[in-house]
Amino acid sequence: MEIKHLSFSFLIIFSFIINTNANSSDCIYTIYVQTADIPSAGTKSNVTVFIGDSYNDELPINNLKDWGLMGPSGNYFKAGETDLFAGKGPCLRGPICRLIIVLSGYDNWYCDSIEITTVALEKSCSQKHFTVKKWLDVNRGSALILQDECVSEVKMIEPL
């Protein structure tokens, strides 16, 4: 638990450094990706994620490795490992509640979980943990996962 707290502190410092060159509408996104600790769970394929909110706003991250803190040539998505990615992009209007994961390449991957934290100047921080626990398999045509945890808001019309 203390590691996550230390990481969150690092995230805030990191966000202030990056935000010096960011627009006021930019957010800093940090993404922790946990690959399962089982045989053959890792992948060398490209992982793309789309994060979204309940307003149907969406931020695509076409190659998650480009946001990796080890650089784009780092060895990511190894079995039993947690990888950290960070980047800036336009802020969504609401908190993140939707995740689409797309695997493109030649092998499969078992994603255990993904946690996304969002920070920005003069905006509330938010954090969302997605428990995925699923295989993405390019060869079997199941290389896409949608995790939609958005609560649909039903607006009540008050009688006059």
C-alpha positions as CSV (number, residue, x, y, z in Angstrom):
1,M,0.0,0.0,0.0
2,E,2.9,2.4,0.8
3,I,4.3,1.8,-2.7
4,K,1.0,3.1,-4.3
5,H,1.1,6.1,-2.0
6,L,4.7,6.8,-3.0
7,S,3.8,6.4,-6.6
8,F,0.8,8.8,-6.3
9,S,3.2,11.4,-4.8
10,F,5.5,10.9,-7.7
11,L,2.6,11.3,-10.0
12,I,1.7,14.7,-8.6
13,I,5.3,15.9,-8.9
14,F,5.5,14.5,-12.4
15,S,2.2,16.2,-13.4
16,F,3.4,19.6,-12.2
17,I,6.6,19.3,-14.3
18,I,4.7,18.2,-17.4
19,N,1.9,20.8,-16.9
20,T,4.3,23.6,-17.3
21,N,4.1,23.0,-21.0
22,A,0.5,21.8,-21.1
23,N,-2.7,23.6,-22.0
24,S,-5.1,24.4,-19.2
25,S,-7.5,21.8,-20.7
26,D,-4.8,19.0,-20.6
27,C,-4.8,16.3,-18.1
28,I,-1.9,13.9,-17.0
29,Y,-2.9,10.3,-17.2
30,T,-0.9,7.6,-15.4
31,I,-1.8,4.0,-16.2
32,Y,-0.7,0.9,-14.2
33,V,-1.1,-2.3,-16.2
34,Q,-0.8,-5.6,-14.4
35,T,-0.1,-8.7,-16.5
36,A,-1.1,-12.0,-14.9
37,D,1.5,-14.1,-13.2
38,I,0.7,-17.3,-15.2
39,P,2.7,-19.0,-18.0
40,S,2.5,-17.3,-21.4
41,A,0.6,-14.3,-20.1
42,G,3.0,-11.8,-21.5
43,T,3.0,-10.3,-25.0
44,K,5.2,-8.4,-27.4
45,S,2.2,-7.2,-29.4
46,N,0.9,-3.6,-29.6
47,V,-1.6,-2.7,-26.9
48,T,-4.0,0.2,-27.6
49,V,-6.4,1.5,-25.0
50,F,-9.3,3.9,-25.2
51,I,-10.5,5.5,-22.0
52,G,-13.8,7.1,-21.7
53,D,-16.3,8.8,-19.5
54,S,-20.1,8.7,-19.1
55,Y,-20.5,11.6,-21.6
56,N,-19.0,9.3,-24.3
57,D,-15.8,11.4,-24.4
58,E,-12.9,9.2,-25.3
59,L,-9.1,9.4,-25.3
60,P,-7.3,7.0,-27.6
61,I,-3.8,5.8,-26.7
62,N,-2.8,4.1,-29.9
63,N,0.4,2.4,-28.6
64,L,0.6,2.3,-24.9
65,K,4.4,1.6,-25.1
66,D,4.9,5.2,-26.4
67,W,3.7,6.3,-22.9
68,G,5.9,3.9,-21.1
69,L,8.4,5.2,-18.5
70,M,11.1,2.8,-19.8
71,G,10.7,4.4,-23.3
72,P,9.0,2.9,-26.3
73,S,11.6,0.2,-26.7
74,G,11.2,-1.1,-23.1
75,N,10.2,-4.6,-22.3
76,Y,6.6,-4.2,-21.3
77,F,3.7,-6.7,-20.6
78,K,5.8,-9.5,-19.1
79,A,4.1,-12.1,-17.0
80,G,3.7,-11.1,-13.4
81,E,4.9,-7.5,-14.0
82,T,3.2,-4.2,-13.4
83,D,4.1,-1.5,-16.0
84,L,3.7,2.2,-15.5
85,F,2.7,4.5,-18.4
86,A,2.1,8.3,-18.3
87,G,1.2,11.0,-20.8
88,K,-0.9,14.1,-21.3
89,G,-4.0,14.5,-23.3
90,P,-7.2,16.5,-23.3
91,C,-9.2,16.1,-20.1
92,L,-12.4,14.2,-20.3
93,R,-15.6,15.9,-19.0
94,G,-16.3,13.2,-16.4
95,P,-14.4,10.6,-14.4
96,I,-13.1,7.6,-16.4
97,C,-15.6,4.7,-16.3
98,R,-15.0,3.0,-19.7
99,L,-12.0,1.1,-21.0
100,I,-11.4,-0.6,-24.3
101,I,-8.3,-2.7,-24.8
102,V,-7.2,-3.8,-28.2
103,L,-4.3,-6.2,-28.9
104,S,-2.8,-6.1,-32.3
105,G,0.1,-8.3,-33.4
106,Y,0.8,-12.0,-33.4
107,D,0.3,-13.4,-29.9
108,N,-1.9,-13.3,-26.9
109,W,-1.9,-11.6,-23.5
110,Y,-3.6,-12.0,-20.2
111,C,-4.4,-8.7,-18.7
112,D,-5.1,-8.9,-14.9
113,S,-5.9,-5.2,-14.2
114,I,-5.5,-1.6,-15.3
115,E,-5.6,1.4,-13.0
116,I,-5.8,4.9,-14.4
117,T,-5.2,8.1,-12.4
118,T,-6.0,11.6,-13.8
119,V,-4.6,14.9,-12.6
120,A,-4.8,18.4,-13.9
121,L,-4.4,21.9,-12.6
122,E,-7.5,23.3,-11.0
123,K,-9.4,20.1,-11.5
124,S,-10.2,17.2,-9.2
125,C,-8.0,14.1,-9.3
126,S,-9.6,10.8,-10.1
127,Q,-8.6,7.2,-10.1
128,K,-10.3,4.2,-11.6
129,H,-9.3,0.5,-11.2
130,F,-10.5,-2.0,-13.8
131,T,-10.3,-5.7,-12.9
132,V,-9.9,-7.3,-16.3
133,K,-8.7,-10.9,-15.7
134,K,-9.2,-11.9,-19.4
135,W,-7.2,-13.2,-22.3
136,L,-6.8,-11.2,-25.4
137,D,-5.9,-13.6,-28.3
138,V,-5.1,-12.2,-31.7
139,N,-5.2,-15.7,-33.3
140,R,-8.7,-16.5,-32.0
141,G,-10.2,-13.2,-32.9
142,S,-10.7,-12.1,-29.3
143,A,-8.3,-9.3,-29.2
144,L,-10.7,-6.6,-27.9
145,I,-12.1,-6.2,-24.4
146,L,-14.7,-3.6,-23.4
147,Q,-15.0,-2.8,-19.7
148,D,-18.0,-0.4,-19.3
149,E,-18.7,0.6,-15.7
150,C,-20.4,3.9,-16.5
151,V,-23.6,4.5,-14.6
152,S,-26.3,5.6,-17.0
153,E,-28.0,8.6,-15.5
154,V,-31.8,8.7,-15.9
155,K,-33.1,12.2,-15.7
156,M,-36.4,12.5,-13.9
157,I,-38.8,15.2,-15.1
158,E,-40.4,17.0,-12.2
159,P,-44.2,17.6,-12.5
160,L,-45.1,21.3,-12.9
